[in-house]
C-alpha cells in the first residue's frame, strides 16, 4: 500500500527500543543461552467495523514462548500518526475513538518472552461505520387550516451533532411504516412546514424521522395531537 513505507519508517525506531537489551532463554528448546529467534509472521487480522471503532481477531502463533502482540494503526492521510498498542497475549482486540467514515490501515506482529519481535502481518484496511441513528424528533404537531385547506406541521429537531436532516412521510390509509414508506412531504433541517398538497374531506397520516449522513434513521413518531390521522375539511 502507499503508506506502508511510512509505517515502517516510523515504527522501526520503536521496534529497536522495544527489543534492545532484552534476551532470555527459549522455552521451545530448553536452552540456557540467549534466545534470538523471532516469532513467525502472524496470521492476518480479520476486522469488523463498529460505530467509532473496529474489532479485530486473529489465530494465535503456535510458538510456546509468545508473550503478546503489538498492533499498529493509522488513518490513511498525509498527516496521520501511527499508533502502537501492546494488546498482550490475546486473540481479539477492539479499537475505539476512531473517525467514522475514515480509512484506517492496521498491522500487527508478535513478540516473545525474550523481547524478539516477529515480522509484520499483511496490512488490512477498515472504515469505522456509524451505526447509531439520531434521536427521535420531538413535539411533532399537526394543525389543520380549514380556511385555506393546508396542514401546518411543527416539531423540534434532535441535538445530535451528526444530524443530516428530517424527513416527513404521509399516507392516506394509515401511518407510514418506515422512512421509505409513503409520500415525502418534507426533507431538510427546518422545524416547521406547511403541507398544501392536500384535499378537502380526506384523512392524512404523518410520521417523522431524523437521519444522519450514513444515513441511519431514527424510529418514526406520529403527532401527539392527531394519532388517528387528521382530516382536511
LOTIMI-648348 format. One record per atom (N, C-alpha, C): x, y negated, z negated; residue in three letters. Coordinates in steps of 0.05 Angstrom, whole numbers, padded with zeros to 5 digits, always signed. Example, Ala and Ser with C-alpha at 12.3 -4.5 7.8 and 13.67 -1.06 7.14 Angstrom:
<lokols>
+00264+00114-00156Ala/+00246+00090-00156Ala/+00264+00066-00156Ala/+00257+00045-00142Ser/+00273+00021-00143Ser/+00258-00001-00157Ser/
</lokols>
This chain:
<lokols>
+00017+00024+00000Unk/+00000+00000+00000Unk/+00017-00025+00000Unk/+00007-00047+00007Unk/+00022-00071+00010Unk/+00035-00081-00016Unk/+00022-00076-00039Unk/+00032-00086-00064Unk/+00048-00066-00079Unk/+00053-00042-00068Unk/+00067-00021-00083Unk/+00095-00030-00089Unk/+00109-00042-00070Unk/+00137-00051-00076Unk/+00137-00071-00098Unk/+00117-00089-00099Unk/+00116-00109-00120Unk/+00112-00095-00147Unk/+00095-00075-00148Unk/+00091-00060-00172Unk/+00117-00047-00182Unk/+00131-00034-00164Unk/+00155-00020-00171Unk/+00177-00039-00181Unk/+00179-00062-00168Unk/+00199-00082-00176Unk/+00194-00092-00204Unk/+00169-00096-00212Unk/+00163-00107-00238Unk/+00167-00085-00259Unk/+00158-00061-00254Unk/+00158-00041-00275Unk/+00185-00027-00277Unk/+00204-00032-00259Unk/+00230-00019-00261Unk/+00244-00027-00287Unk/+00242-00053-00294Unk/+00255-00063-00318Unk/+00242-00051-00343Unk/+00216-00050-00343Unk/+00202-00039-00366Unk/+00208-00009-00369Unk/+00212+00005-00346Unk/+00219+00033-00347Unk/+00246+00037-00360Unk/+00266+00021-00353Unk/+00292+00023-00364Unk/+00292+00017-00394Unk/+00277-00003-00402Unk/+00275-00009-00431Unk/+00262+00013-00446Unk/+00242+00025-00434Unk/+00227+00046-00448Unk/+00244+00070-00453Unk/+00261+00077-00433Unk/+00276+00103-00435Unk/+00304+00100-00446Unk/+00314+00075-00448Unk/+00342+00070-00456Unk/+00347+00081-00484Unk/+00368+00098-00486Unk/+00377+00107-00512Unk/+00360+00129-00524Unk/+00339+00138-00510Unk/+00321+00159-00522Unk/+00328+00186-00511Unk/+00339+00203-00528Unk/+00346+00230-00520Unk/+00335+00249-00541Unk/+00336+00275-00535Unk/+00326+00294-00554Unk/+00330+00322-00543Unk/+00319+00341-00556Unk/+00322+00369-00547Unk/+00297+00377-00531Unk/+00302+00394-00511Unk/+00280+00404-00495Unk/+00267+00428-00509Unk/+00241+00426-00513Unk/+00228+00449-00526Unk/+00219+00469-00505Unk/+00224+00464-00479Unk/+00219+00484-00458Unk/+00240+00506-00460Unk/+00266+00498-00464Unk/+00287+00518-00464Unk/+00300+00522-00491Unk/+00292+00507-00510Unk/+00303+00510-00537Unk/+00332+00501-00539Unk/+00342+00484-00521Unk/+00369+00475-00521Unk/+00373+00454-00543Unk/+00397+00455-00555Unk/+00404+00435-00576Unk/+00415+00409-00563Unk/+00421+00410-00537Unk/+00433+00387-00524Unk/+00412+00367-00515Unk/+00420+00344-00506Unk/+00401+00324-00496Unk/+00385+00334-00473Unk/+00360+00325-00472Unk/+00342+00332-00450Unk/+00340+00308-00431Unk/+00350+00313-00407Unk/+00349+00291-00387Unk/+00331+00299-00364Unk/+00315+00319-00367Unk/+00297+00328-00346Unk/+00270+00313-00348Unk/+00263+00297-00328Unk/+00238+00282-00329Unk/+00214+00299-00324Unk/+00191+00291-00333Unk/+00166+00306-00327Unk/+00160+00305-00297Unk/+00144+00323-00288Unk/+00136+00324-00260Unk/+00117+00301-00254Unk/+00114+00296-00228Unk/+00094+00276-00219Unk/+00066+00285-00227Unk/+00051+00267-00241Unk/+00025+00275-00250Unk/+00005+00276-00227Unk/-00016+00292-00231Unk/-00038+00293-00211Unk/-00051+00266-00209Unk/-00062+00260-00185Unk/-00074+00234-00180Unk/-00098+00229-00199Unk/-00102+00204-00205Unk/-00124+00196-00221Unk/-00150+00199-00206Unk/-00171+00205-00220Unk/-00198+00202-00209Unk/-00211+00179-00225Unk/-00228+00164-00211Unk/-00237+00139-00223Unk/-00267+00136-00219Unk/-00280+00125-00239Unk/-00308+00118-00238Unk/-00311+00089-00246Unk/-00325+00073-00229Unk/-00329+00045-00235Unk/-00349+00041-00257Unk/-00344+00021-00274Unk/-00362+00013-00295Unk/-00368-00017-00292Unk/-00386-00026-00308Unk/-00391-00055-00309Unk/-00367-00068-00324Unk/-00352-00085-00310Unk/-00328-00098-00321Unk/-00305-00079-00327Unk/-00304-00055-00315Unk/-00282-00037-00320Unk/-00284-00012-00304Unk/-00266+00007-00310Unk/-00265+00033-00297Unk/-00257+00054-00318Unk/-00264+00079-00313Unk/-00256+00101-00330Unk/-00241+00121-00313Unk/-00218+00131-00323Unk/-00201+00150-00308Unk/-00201+00177-00322Unk/-00195+00197-00305Unk/-00189+00224-00316Unk/-00169+00237-00298Unk/-00153+00256-00309Unk/-00133+00269-00294Unk/-00125+00295-00308Unk/-00116+00316-00293Unk/-00106+00340-00306Unk/-00080+00334-00320Unk/-00076+00345-00344Unk/-00050+00341-00358Unk/-00028+00356-00344Unk/-00003+00346-00347Unk/+00020+00360-00338Unk/+00023+00386-00353Unk/+00037+00405-00340Unk/+00040+00432-00352Unk/+00063+00434-00371Unk/+00082+00414-00371Unk/+00105+00415-00389Unk/+00096+00415-00418Unk/+00110+00431-00435Unk/+00103+00433-00463Unk/+00112+00409-00480Unk/+00131+00393-00470Unk/+00142+00371-00485Unk/+00131+00344-00476Unk/+00108+00344-00462Unk/+00096+00318-00454Unk/+00087+00303-00479Unk/+00095+00278-00481Unk/+00087+00261-00503Unk/+00064+00242-00497Unk/+00061+00235-00471Unk/+00040+00217-00464Unk/+00042+00207-00436Unk/+00026+00187-00429Unk/+00024+00176-00402Unk/+00024+00146-00403Unk/+00037+00133-00384Unk/+00036+00104-00380Unk/+00018+00098-00357Unk/+00000+00080-00361Unk/-00018+00071-00340Unk/-00010+00043-00331Unk/-00008+00038-00305Unk/-00001+00012-00294Unk/-00024+00003-00276Unk/-00032-00022-00278Unk/-00053-00031-00261Unk/-00051-00062-00257Unk/-00063-00071-00236Unk/-00063-00099-00230Unk/-00083-00106-00208Unk/-00092-00130-00208Unk/-00111-00139-00188Unk/-00096-00144-00162Unk/-00109-00137-00139Unk/-00096-00140-00113Unk/-00097-00169-00104Unk/-00083-00186-00117Unk/-00080-00214-00109Unk/-00050-00222-00110Unk/-00043-00243-00097Unk/-00015-00251-00096Unk/-00004-00259-00123Unk/-00021-00269-00141Unk/-00012-00279-00167Unk/-00018-00259-00190Unk/-00025-00235-00183Unk/-00033-00216-00204Unk/-00009-00207-00221Unk/-00014-00200-00246Unk/+00006-00189-00264Unk/+00001-00160-00269Unk/+00022-00144-00268Unk/+00020-00115-00273Unk/+00019-00110-00303Unk/-00001-00096-00311Unk/-00005-00089-00339Unk/+00003-00060-00343Unk/+00018-00055-00364Unk/+00026-00028-00371Unk/+00013-00020-00398Unk/+00000+00003-00399Unk/-00013+00012-00424Unk/-00003+00040-00430Unk/+00007+00045-00454Unk/+00013+00072-00463Unk/-00013+00084-00474Unk/-00024+00102-00459Unk/-00050+00113-00466Unk/-00048+00138-00484Unk/-00023+00147-00489Unk/-00020+00170-00506Unk/-00024+00196-00490Unk/-00024+00218-00505Unk/-00026+00244-00492Unk/-00055+00252-00489Unk/-00068+00239-00470Unk/-00097+00243-00466Unk/-00101+00250-00436Unk/-00125+00256-00429Unk/-00131+00262-00401Unk/-00154+00245-00390Unk/-00163+00226-00406Unk/-00184+00207-00397Unk/-00179+00181-00412Unk/-00185+00158-00398Unk/-00180+00132-00410Unk/-00197+00112-00395Unk/-00208+00092-00410Unk/-00224+00071-00398Unk/-00210+00044-00401Unk/-00211+00029-00379Unk/-00201+00001-00379Unk/-00224-00018-00377Unk/-00225-00037-00395Unk/-00248-00057-00395Unk/-00237-00085-00390Unk/-00255-00104-00390Unk/-00249-00132-00386Unk/-00237-00138-00359Unk/-00245-00123-00338Unk/-00237-00129-00311Unk/-00258-00146-00297Unk/-00251-00157-00274Unk/-00269-00173-00259Unk/-00286-00156-00240Unk/-00312-00158-00244Unk/-00330-00144-00226Unk/-00326-00154-00197Unk/-00325-00135-00178Unk/-00323-00142-00150Unk/-00294-00146-00141Unk/-00274-00145-00159Unk/-00246-00149-00151Unk/-00233-00122-00147Unk/-00214-00120-00128Unk/-00200-00095-00123Unk/-00176-00093-00141Unk/-00173-00070-00154Unk/-00150-00064-00172Unk/-00137-00039-00162Unk/-00110-00038-00166Unk/-00095-00014-00160Unk/-00083-00002-00186Unk/-00083+00024-00187Unk/-00076+00038-00212Unk/-00056+00061-00205Unk/-00036+00064-00223Unk/-00017+00086-00222Unk/-00013+00097-00251Unk/-00003+00121-00253Unk/+00005+00130-00280Unk/+00029+00149-00277Unk/+00043+00154-00299Unk/+00066+00171-00299Unk/+00068+00183-00327Unk/+00080+00206-00329Unk/+00083+00220-00355Unk/+00110+00214-00367Unk/+00112+00215-00394Unk/+00137+00214-00408Unk/+00138+00237-00428Unk/+00162+00247-00434Unk/+00164+00269-00453Unk/+00175+00260-00480Unk/+00179+00279-00497Unk/+00187+00272-00525Unk/+00215+00261-00527Unk/+00231+00265-00505Unk/+00258+00254-00504Unk/+00259+00226-00491Unk/+00236+00216-00483Unk/+00235+00190-00470Unk/+00240+00190-00441Unk/+00241+00214-00428Unk/+00245+00215-00399Unk/+00219+00208-00385Unk/+00221+00191-00365Unk/+00198+00182-00350Unk/+00196+00197-00323Unk/+00173+00207-00317Unk/+00169+00221-00292Unk/+00162+00202-00270Unk/+00159+00212-00245Unk/+00152+00195-00222Unk/+00123+00185-00224Unk/+00118+00165-00208Unk/+00091+00154-00207Unk/+00072+00173-00193Unk/+00047+00172-00201Unk/+00026+00186-00187Unk/+00020+00171-00161Unk/+00005+00183-00143Unk/-00004+00168-00120Unk/-00022+00145-00129Unk/-00021+00122-00116Unk/-00038+00100-00124Unk/-00067+00105-00118Unk/-00084+00093-00133Unk/-00113+00094-00128Unk/-00125+00066-00133Unk/-00144+00059-00117Unk/-00156+00032-00120Unk/-00185+00035-00128Unk/-00195+00015-00143Unk/-00223+00016-00152Unk/-00233-00013-00155Unk/-00259-00016-00153Unk/-00272-00042-00156Unk/-00292-00039-00179Unk/-00288-00053-00201Unk/-00308-00053-00222Unk/-00335-00062-00212Unk/-00356-00049-00220Unk/-00382-00053-00209Unk/-00401-00063-00230Unk/-00413-00086-00226Unk/-00432-00097-00245Unk/-00458-00081-00243Unk/-00465-00067-00265Unk/-00489-00051-00265Unk/-00511-00062-00284Unk/-00506-00086-00294Unk/-00524-00098-00313Unk/-00541-00120-00300Unk/-00567-00117-00301Unk/-00586-00136-00290Unk/-00589-00161-00308Unk/-00596-00183-00297Unk/-00602-00206-00314Unk/-00627-00201-00332Unk/-00631-00218-00351Unk/-00654-00215-00369Unk/-00680-00222-00353Unk/-00702-00214-00364Unk/-00728-00219-00351Unk/-00735-00248-00353Unk/-00745-00261-00331Unk/-00755-00289-00334Unk/-00777-00290-00354Unk/-00779-00311-00369Unk/-00799-00314-00390Unk/-00819-00336-00383Unk/-00840-00337-00399Unk/-00861-00357-00397Unk/-00873-00360-00369Unk/-00877-00337-00356Unk/-00888-00337-00329Unk/-00918-00342-00331Unk/-00927-00364-00317Unk/-00955-00373-00319Unk/-00965-00379-00291Unk/-00991-00373-00288Unk/-01006-00379-00263Unk/-01029-00398-00269Unk/-01032-00419-00253Unk/-01054-00437-00256Unk/-01067-00441-00228Unk/-01093-00434-00227Unk/-01108-00436-00202Unk/-01120-00464-00199Unk/-01115-00477-00176Unk/-01126-00503-00170Unk/-01149-00499-00150Unk/-01174-00499-00161Unk/-01197-00493-00144Unk/-01205-00516-00126Unk/-01193-00540-00130Unk/-01199-00562-00113Unk/-01184-00561-00086Unk/-01158-00553-00088Unk/-01142-00552-00064Unk/-01134-00524-00056Unk/-01145-00504-00069Unk/-01140-00476-00062Unk/-01110-00469-00062Unk/-01097-00473-00084Unk/-01070-00463-00087Unk/-01066-00453-00116Unk/-01044-00438-00120Unk/-01038-00427-00146Unk/-01011-00438-00154Unk/-01010-00451-00177Unk/-00986-00462-00188Unk/-00972-00441-00205Unk/-00947-00435-00200Unk/-00931-00415-00215Unk/-00909-00430-00230Unk/-00905-00422-00254Unk/-00883-00433-00270Unk/-00870-00411-00287Unk/-00845-00415-00294Unk/-00831-00395-00310Unk/-00805-00407-00321Unk/-00791-00392-00338Unk/-00765-00401-00348Unk/-00744-00381-00339Unk/-00723-00391-00326Unk/-00701-00373-00317Unk/-00685-00362-00340Unk/-00675-00338-00338Unk/-00656-00327-00359Unk/-00630-00342-00358Unk/-00615-00341-00380Unk/-00590-00356-00382Unk/-00565-00341-00373Unk/-00568-00318-00361Unk/-00544-00302-00352Unk/-00526-00318-00334Unk/-00500-00316-00338Unk/-00481-00332-00323Unk/-00480-00323-00293Unk/-00487-00297-00288Unk/-00486-00287-00261Unk/-00513-00287-00247Unk/-00532-00302-00258Unk/-00558-00304-00245Unk/-00555-00315-00217Unk/-00566-00301-00197Unk/-00564-00310-00170Unk/-00591-00320-00160Unk/-00613-00312-00172Unk/-00638-00322-00162Unk/-00662-00308-00176Unk/-00685-00319-00169Unk/-00711-00308-00177Unk/-00727-00300-00153Unk/-00741-00278-00154Unk/-00758-00271-00132Unk/-00786-00264-00144Unk/-00807-00275-00131Unk/-00834-00270-00139Unk/-00848-00256-00116Unk/-00861-00234-00123Unk/-00876-00218-00103Unk/-00906-00219-00109Unk/-00922-00218-00088Unk/-00951-00220-00091Unk/-00965-00197-00075Unk/-00987-00187-00087Unk/-01004-00168-00073Unk/-01033-00174-00078Unk/-01051-00162-00063Unk/-01079-00168-00066Unk/-01094-00145-00080Unk/-01083-00121-00080Unk/-01098-00099-00092Unk/-01089-00092-00120Unk/-01063-00096-00126Unk/-01052-00091-00152Unk/-01025-00104-00155Unk/-01013-00102-00178Unk/-00987-00115-00182Unk/-00965-00101-00166Unk/-00947-00117-00155Unk/-00924-00104-00141Unk/-00909-00085-00160Unk/-00901-00062-00150Unk/-00888-00042-00166Unk/-00859-00047-00171Unk/-00846-00063-00155Unk/-00818-00069-00157Unk/-00809-00093-00141Unk/-00784-00099-00141Unk/-00774-00123-00127Unk/-00775-00122-00096Unk/-00782-00098-00085Unk/-00784-00095-00056Unk/-00813-00091-00048Unk/-00832-00092-00066Unk/-00860-00086-00060Unk/-00876-00112-00059Unk/-00892-00115-00038Unk/-00909-00138-00036Unk/-00897-00160-00019Unk/-00911-00183-00018Unk/-00902-00206-00003Unk/-00885-00224-00020Unk/-00862-00233-00009Unk/-00845-00252-00023Unk/-00859-00279-00023Unk/-00865-00289-00046Unk/-00877-00315-00050Unk/-00856-00337-00054Unk/-00836-00330-00070Unk/-00815-00349-00076Unk/-00789-00335-00081Unk/-00766-00347-00072Unk/-00740-00337-00078Unk/-00721-00361-00081Unk/-00707-00363-00103Unk/-00690-00385-00108Unk/-00684-00388-00138Unk/-00676-00412-00146Unk/-00669-00417-00174Unk/-00686-00439-00188Unk/-00707-00447-00175Unk/-00725-00466-00188Unk/-00741-00452-00210Unk/-00758-00468-00223Unk/-00775-00456-00245Unk/-00804-00463-00241Unk/-00811-00473-00218Unk/-00839-00477-00210Unk/-00842-00473-00180Unk/-00866-00464-00172Unk/-00872-00461-00144Unk/-00902-00463-00140Unk/-00910-00474-00118Unk/-00938-00477-00111Unk/-00944-00458-00087Unk/-00960-00438-00092Unk/-00967-00418-00072Unk/-00992-00428-00057Unk/-00988-00438-00033Unk/-01011-00448-00017Unk/-01021-00428+00003Unk/-01007-00405+00006Unk/-01015-00385+00026Unk/-01035-00366+00014Unk/-01056-00377+00003Unk/-01077-00361-00010Unk/-01104-00369+00001Unk/-01124-00351-00001Unk/-01151-00356+00009Unk/-01171-00356-00014Unk/-01193-00370-00009Unk/-01213-00371-00030Unk/-01227-00344-00033Unk/-01237-00339-00057Unk/-01252-00315-00064Unk/-01236-00289-00061Unk/-01210-00291-00065Unk/-01193-00268-00066Unk/-01177-00266-00092Unk/-01172-00241-00101Unk/-01156-00238-00125Unk/-01127-00232-00117Unk/-01108-00245-00131Unk/-01080-00242-00125Unk/-01065-00233-00150Unk/-01045-00216-00146Unk/-01029-00205-00167Unk/-00999-00213-00162Unk/-00986-00222-00183Unk/-00958-00232-00180Unk/-00940-00217-00200Unk/-00915-00213-00192Unk/-00895-00203-00210Unk/-00869-00217-00204Unk/-00854-00224-00225Unk/-00829-00240-00223Unk/-00805-00223-00231Unk/-00782-00227-00217Unk/-00758-00213-00222Unk/-00734-00232-00221Unk/-00714-00227-00238Unk/-00688-00241-00236Unk/-00668-00222-00224Unk/-00648-00233-00209Unk/-00628-00215-00197Unk/-00601-00230-00198Unk/-00579-00213-00197Unk/-00552-00224-00195Unk/-00541-00220-00167Unk/-00514-00225-00164Unk/-00502-00224-00137Unk/-00498-00196-00126Unk/-00502-00175-00142Unk/-00497-00148-00132Unk/-00515-00139-00109Unk/-00542-00139-00111Unk/-00558-00150-00132Unk/-00569-00128-00151Unk/-00569-00134-00177Unk/-00583-00119-00197Unk/-00609-00134-00204Unk/-00631-00121-00204Unk/-00657-00134-00210Unk/-00666-00128-00239Unk/-00676-00149-00252Unk/-00688-00145-00278Unk/-00715-00129-00275Unk/-00724-00119-00296Unk/-00751-00108-00295Unk/-00771-00130-00290Unk/-00792-00124-00276Unk/-00811-00145-00269Unk/-00831-00151-00291Unk/-00840-00175-00291Unk/-00860-00183-00311Unk/-00883-00197-00297Unk/-00907-00195-00309Unk/-00930-00208-00297Unk/-00938-00231-00316Unk/-00955-00248-00306Unk/-00963-00272-00321Unk/-00979-00264-00346Unk/-00972-00277-00368Unk/-00987-00274-00392Unk/-01015-00285-00390Unk/-01019-00304-00372Unk/-01044-00318-00370Unk/-01065-00302-00354Unk/-01056-00285-00335Unk/-01075-00271-00318Unk/-01064-00243-00313Unk/-01065-00225-00332Unk/-01055-00198-00329Unk/-01073-00181-00311Unk/-01097-00190-00305Unk/-01114-00175-00287Unk/-01116-00187-00260Unk/-01097-00206-00254Unk/-01097-00219-00229Unk/-01112-00246-00231Unk/-01108-00262-00211Unk/-01120-00289-00211Unk/-01137-00292-00185Unk/-01160-00303-00188Unk/-01179-00306-00165Unk/-01178-00335-00156Unk/-01174-00339-00130Unk/-01177-00366-00119Unk/-01206-00370-00112Unk/-01217-00391-00122Unk/-01246-00396-00118Unk/-01252-00414-00094Unk/
</lokols>
